[in-house]
Amino acid sequence: MVLATSAGAQEPASDTGGAEIVVTGHRPMRVDAKILRAAQARFAEDRIELSPQGVLQFELWRGNKRVRADGVKLALMDAAGREIPVTIDGNGRIAFAPVPKGRWFLTAPAQASDLSLRPIILSSGTRIDDRRLGDLRLQCRVMVSMAKAKASLLAMPLIGMFDAIGGCASKRFGFYHRTEQSLAGAVAVAPGGTPKVLPMSATRDAYLPPLSDRTMDNETRIRTTYQ
């Protein structure tokens, strides 16, 4: 997801910099397991409220394109060289068991560089083009928790301000959700309601879900079509 303020730019940047909330590894990728633990903890804390049937997984992206990661060997490793293999499913997604205590890192081979790790939450009966709003709301919270776990001390005041004005539920922020394909359209459909057209980025590779709209409950569906 990409963050835009209500008073500023209303579209994500064309690259992956700026305020996009991703967790980028080194070259090769090396992500501190404390970031994964933060994601798992936030998901467990808010799951009943927002996504009782949801499953937390992770995806690898390079720039604006999702990497299916066929043949990429991922593993959790510690300083002693112990290794826990990480399985990537047929959809190119990763589901972690509870991460062991201690200093572990998610690693990838040297050729798998410039990758970013992003969470995705999908409930039973949903698809990437037909999502629950509650899943997207929780996904936003998980992403922010990951960003907090990675943040430097210099960034903490900004994160504190973000939390103080409502975080993911604030009307002062919008979180654009990137898509793998160019969008033809995106709508929010509340149970028994009329579809509401959602804003898209100028490059049509992201849409703005109504995370802060309290008139739309968690069962509202976000449906996307592609060019």
Summary of the structure (lengths in Angstrom):
residues: 227
radius of gyration: 17.3
end to end distance: 20.5
largest distance: 57.0
contacts: 669
relative contact order: 0.20
helix: 22%
strand: 33%
